[in-house]
């Protein structure tokens, strides 16, 4: 009887856990992470004889510099500001700051060609001045660097092995996450019953 009582107790506890807190869809929750961090920092503060207001004293120089550098950054454009002229001009300046310009050669080319800046009525439409190979190579290198930067920047989320696989491809996974956010709390009991096998008829 005691063994049966213990088995019932453990089953009841596990059932309660399943009912109360649905499993995190993205690993550990942010609140739990913050609480763990506070506990860890609290231990370090106690060990060093500090309080929570002086927690910054535990940061290394590198960590503090990285934090300040992050704060100094201009905020990224948001919403429609991504497409306005100021943002596009700033992006252009950022791309061209590494390009070195030879003003002497530019002035020589301008003096040699009277129609360097052509008007709409010019008869030299479609003609372009000769451009040296090293300039073309420089432009190609800049385009390749931009392409490499674009490839290195990725917002693809890390795949979590511990999470159950419930999708057949990336789009289906995204859709399933949306459905889980909207209806997860209502379908939790049904899912638990299906996992245990108690929802199926004999």
C-alpha positions in Angstrom: 0.0 0.0 0.0 2.9 2.3 0.8 4.4 1.7 -2.6 1.1 2.4 -4.3 0.7 5.6 -2.3 4.2 6.8 -3.2 3.6 6.0 -6.9 0.3 7.9 -6.8 2.0 10.9 -5.0 4.8 11.1 -7.7 2.3 10.8 -10.5 0.2 13.5 -8.9 3.2 15.8 -8.6 4.3 15.3 -12.2 0.7 15.9 -13.3 0.5 19.1 -11.4 3.8 20.3 -12.9 2.6 19.5 -16.4 -0.7 21.4 -15.8 0.8 24.5 -14.2 3.8 25.4 -16.4 3.8 24.6 -20.1 7.3 23.8 -21.4 9.2 26.8 -22.7 9.1 26.9 -26.5 12.4 28.7 -26.6 14.5 27.0 -24.0 14.8 28.9 -20.7 12.4 31.8 -20.0 13.8 35.3 -19.7 12.4 35.8 -16.2 14.0 32.5 -15.0 17.3 33.6 -16.6 17.2 36.9 -14.8 16.4 35.3 -11.5 19.3 32.9 -11.9 21.6 35.8 -12.8 20.5 37.7 -9.7 21.2 34.7 -7.5 24.7 34.3 -9.0 25.5 38.0 -8.8 24.1 38.0 -5.2 26.6 35.3 -4.2 29.5 37.2 -5.9 28.4 40.4 -4.2 28.2 38.8 -0.8 31.7 37.2 -1.4 33.2 40.6 -2.2 31.3 42.6 0.4 29.3 44.7 -2.1 25.6 45.4 -2.5 23.3 45.4 -5.6 23.9 49.1 -6.3 27.6 48.4 -6.9 27.1 45.3 -9.0 28.9 47.1 -11.9 32.2 46.7 -10.0 32.2 43.0 -10.8 32.4 43.8 -14.6 35.8 43.3 -16.2 37.3 46.1 -18.3 36.5 44.4 -21.5 32.9 43.8 -20.5 32.5 47.5 -19.5 34.0 48.7 -22.7 31.7 46.5 -24.8 28.7 47.7 -22.8 29.6 51.4 -23.3 30.3 50.8 -27.0 26.9 49.3 -27.3 25.3 52.3 -25.6 27.2 54.8 -27.9 25.9 53.1 -31.1 23.2 55.1 -32.9 19.9 53.3 -32.8 19.1 51.3 -35.9 16.4 52.8 -38.2 12.9 51.4 -37.5 9.8 51.0 -39.5 9.4 53.4 -42.4 12.7 55.2 -41.4 14.6 52.3 -43.1 13.6 53.7 -46.5 13.8 57.5 -46.1 16.5 59.5 -47.8 18.6 60.3 -44.7 19.0 56.6 -43.9 19.8 55.7 -47.5 22.4 58.5 -47.6 23.9 57.3 -44.3 24.2 53.8 -45.7 25.9 55.3 -48.8 28.4 57.2 -46.7 29.1 54.1 -44.7 29.8 52.1 -47.8 32.0 54.8 -49.4 34.1 55.7 -46.4 36.7 53.0 -47.3 36.9 54.1 -51.0 39.9 56.4 -51.7 39.4 59.0 -54.4 42.2 60.3 -56.6 41.2 64.0 -57.1 44.1 64.8 -59.5 43.1 62.1 -61.9 39.5 63.2 -61.6 40.3 66.8 -62.4 42.5 65.7 -65.4 39.6 63.7 -66.8 37.2 66.6 -66.3 39.6 69.0 -68.1 40.2 66.6 -71.0 36.5 66.1 -71.8 34.5 69.3 -72.3 31.3 67.2 -71.9 32.3 65.5 -68.7 29.0 66.4 -67.2 26.7 65.9 -70.2 23.4 67.6 -70.7 20.3 65.9 -72.1 21.0 67.4 -75.6 24.5 65.9 -75.8 25.4 63.8 -78.9 27.9 61.8 -76.9 25.2 59.7 -75.3 26.4 56.3 -74.2 30.1 57.1 -74.4 32.1 56.7 -71.2 35.6 57.6 -70.4 38.2 54.8 -70.1 38.4 53.5 -66.6 41.6 51.8 -65.4 41.6 48.2 -64.4 42.6 48.8 -60.8 39.5 51.0 -60.3 37.3 48.2 -61.6 39.1 45.7 -59.4 38.6 48.0 -56.4 34.8 48.2 -57.2 34.6 44.4 -57.6 36.4 44.0 -54.3 34.0 46.4 -52.5 31.0 44.5 -53.9 32.5 41.2 -52.8 33.1 42.6 -49.3 29.5 43.8 -49.1 28.3 40.4 -50.2 30.5 38.7 -47.5 29.2 41.0 -44.8 25.6 40.3 -45.9 26.3 36.5 -45.7 28.0 36.8 -42.3 25.0 38.7 -40.8 22.3 36.2 -40.2 19.3 36.2 -37.9 18.7 32.5 -38.2 17.9 31.2 -34.8 19.8 28.4 -33.1 18.3 24.9 -33.5 17.4 23.4 -30.1 18.0 19.6 -29.9 16.0 19.3 -26.7 12.8 20.6 -28.2 10.4 18.1 -29.7 10.2 18.1 -33.5 6.7 19.0 -34.6 7.3 20.4 -38.1 8.3 19.3 -41.6 10.1 22.4 -42.7 11.1 25.9 -41.6 7.8 27.6 -42.7 5.8 24.9 -41.0 7.9 25.4 -37.8 7.2 29.1 -37.9 3.5 28.5 -38.4 3.4 25.9 -35.5 5.0 28.5 -33.2 2.3 31.0 -34.0 -0.4 28.4 -33.4 1.3 27.5 -30.1 1.4 31.1 -29.0 -2.3 31.6 -29.8 -3.8 28.3 -28.6 -1.1 26.5 -26.6 -2.7 27.1 -23.2 -6.1 25.7 -24.4 -4.6 22.5 -25.9 -2.1 21.7 -23.2 -4.3 19.2 -21.4 -5.2 17.4 -24.7 -1.5 17.2 -25.6 -0.5 15.8 -22.2 -3.3 13.2 -22.4 -2.1 12.1 -25.9 1.5 11.8 -24.6 0.4 9.7 -21.7 -2.0 7.7 -23.8 -5.0 8.4 -21.5 -6.8 10.2 -24.2 -7.1 7.2 -26.5 -10.0 4.8 -26.2 -9.2 1.1 -25.2 
